[in-house]
């Protein structure tokens, strides 16, 4: 019994990967994931992959702006108001500070959300189906279903090679 449950198609060209993903989807083959050295937005669109990270970033920035404004208002108007030459204590002199800290809070909390969501932390080793996908190769990962027979595997192998796969391998999770 063959216990290898992943089919890996290795490609050299990002355009061939995009075309291969489209062809596999046209033949009702479920693509589990695509690994590449850089983001392939066309592949994301074809696989209908969505992210909510921009919404989280906007939320973190808005909360950062509100909290920075509340802190600056409390410190300069309520807790310790200083009167400089008759100027009002509630001025917008701290807009630059609010802007910078809005960006900082958005970046820091988005990074933390990403690391928590992806279960990544410093020192954790990565698990890649093919380590070359972080260098110069593109890898399409197809998970074999329990009902998939050898003819279906050969058909997937043929589809991958006809769309430019340099090699097709079998692997475990």
C-alpha positions as a printed Julia matrix, in Angstrom:
173×3 Matrix{Float64}:
   0.0    0.0     0.0
   1.37   3.39   -0.97
   1.17   5.75    2.02
   2.3    8.83    0.1
  -0.64  11.21    0.04
   0.69  14.36   -1.67
   1.38  14.95   -5.34
   3.95  17.72   -5.87
   4.34  19.43   -9.23
   7.59  21.42   -9.4
   7.79  24.31  -11.88
  10.42  26.83  -12.97
   8.15  29.58  -14.34
   5.39  31.45  -12.46
   3.3   31.79  -15.63
   3.33  28.02  -16.1
   2.2   27.57  -12.47
  -0.72  29.92  -13.03
  -1.72  28.09  -16.2
  -1.33  24.69  -14.51
  -3.54  25.71  -11.58
  -6.22  26.85  -14.02
  -5.97  23.6   -15.99
  -6.15  21.47  -12.84
  -9.21  23.36  -11.64
 -10.84  22.89  -15.07
 -10.36  19.12  -14.65
 -11.91  19.23  -11.12
  -8.62  18.52   -9.36
  -8.5   20.13   -5.91
  -5.27  22.05   -5.42
  -4.34  22.05   -1.75
  -1.7   24.78   -1.89
   0.91  26.49   -4.04
   4.37  27.32   -2.66
   6.45  30.0    -4.35
   9.37  32.31   -3.58
   7.11  35.34   -4.03
   3.34  35.95   -3.99
   1.38  34.91   -7.08
  -1.8   36.97   -6.98
  -3.28  35.29  -10.06
  -3.03  31.94   -8.29
  -4.74  33.41   -5.2
  -7.6   34.56   -7.42
  -7.92  31.19   -9.15
  -7.9   29.29   -5.85
 -10.35  31.86   -4.4
  -8.08  32.53   -1.45
  -9.14  35.56    0.57
  -7.52  37.3     3.5
  -8.97  39.53    6.18
  -5.61  40.97    7.24
  -6.3   44.41    5.66
  -9.49  44.71    7.72
  -7.59  43.8    10.87
  -4.9   46.37   10.02
  -7.53  49.09    9.56
  -9.13  48.13   12.9
  -5.77  48.2    14.68
  -4.93  51.58   13.14
  -8.31  53.05   14.15
  -7.97  51.73   17.7
  -4.39  53.03   17.81
  -5.52  56.49   16.69
  -8.32  56.6    19.24
  -6.15  55.39   22.11
  -3.27  57.76   21.26
  -5.68  60.69   20.99
  -7.32  59.75   24.3
  -3.94  59.48   26.0
  -2.63  62.77   24.6
  -5.87  64.58   25.39
  -5.86  63.24   28.95
  -2.23  64.17   29.57
  -2.28  67.64   27.99
  -5.83  68.85   28.78
  -7.17  67.01   31.81
  -4.32  65.76   33.97
  -1.6   68.4    33.52
  -2.75  71.37   31.42
  -0.07  73.92   30.63
  -0.96  77.38   29.43
   1.62  78.67   26.93
   0.95  82.28   26.03
  -2.82  81.94   26.21
  -3.02  79.16   23.63
  -5.82  76.62   24.11
  -4.8   73.33   25.7
  -7.02  71.38   23.3
  -5.09  72.02   20.1
  -4.14  69.67   17.34
  -0.43  70.0    17.99
  -0.09  66.26   18.43
  -1.41  65.19   15.0
   2.06  64.07   13.9
   2.43  61.89   16.99
  -1.03  60.4    16.36
  -0.14  59.67   12.71
   3.12  57.93   13.54
   1.64  55.88   16.37
  -1.32  54.89   14.17
   1.1   53.38   11.66
   3.15  51.78   14.43
   0.14  50.16   16.1
  -1.2   48.96   12.75
   2.11  47.33   11.8
   2.89  45.78   15.19
  -0.57  44.33   15.83
  -0.93  43.1    12.24
   2.4   41.32   12.52
   1.33  39.78   15.84
  -1.99  38.69   14.32
  -0.22  37.12   11.35
   2.27  35.23   13.53
  -0.47  33.95   15.85
  -2.76  32.99   12.95
  -0.01  31.11   11.11
   1.26  29.53   14.35
   4.72  30.95   13.79
   7.11  32.02   16.49
  10.85  32.58   16.71
  12.78  29.32   16.51
   9.96  27.25   15.02
  11.14  25.18   12.09
   9.25  25.41    8.85
   7.68  22.43    7.14
   7.83  22.69    3.37
   6.86  19.97    0.91
   9.88  20.94   -1.21
  12.56  23.25    0.25
  13.42  24.58   -3.22
  10.13  26.51   -3.2
  11.83  29.17   -1.08
  14.66  29.53   -3.58
  13.71  29.39   -7.25
  11.03  26.72   -7.74
   7.24  26.81   -7.65
   5.39  23.84   -6.17
   1.76  22.86   -6.63
   0.54  20.55   -3.87
  -2.37  18.21   -4.57
  -3.69  16.0    -1.79
  -4.67  12.51   -2.86
  -8.21  11.6    -1.83
  -8.96   8.19   -0.33
 -10.98   7.26   -3.41
  -8.29   8.35   -5.89
  -6.95   5.42   -7.9
  -3.74   5.07   -9.91
  -5.44   6.19  -13.12
  -6.43   9.5   -11.52
  -2.88   9.96  -10.23
  -1.5    9.29  -13.71
  -3.97  11.8   -15.17
  -2.83  14.47  -12.66
   0.8   13.61  -13.46
   0.05  14.04  -17.18
  -1.75  17.35  -16.59
   1.14  18.72  -14.54
   3.8   17.67  -17.06
   1.8   18.96  -20.04
   1.57  22.38  -18.34
   5.33  22.71  -17.77
   6.14  20.78  -14.6
   9.85  20.04  -14.42
   9.18  17.1   -12.12
   6.26  15.43  -10.38
   6.91  13.8    -7.0
   4.95  11.92   -4.35
   5.37  12.9    -0.73
   3.91  12.48    2.77
   2.34  15.27    4.82
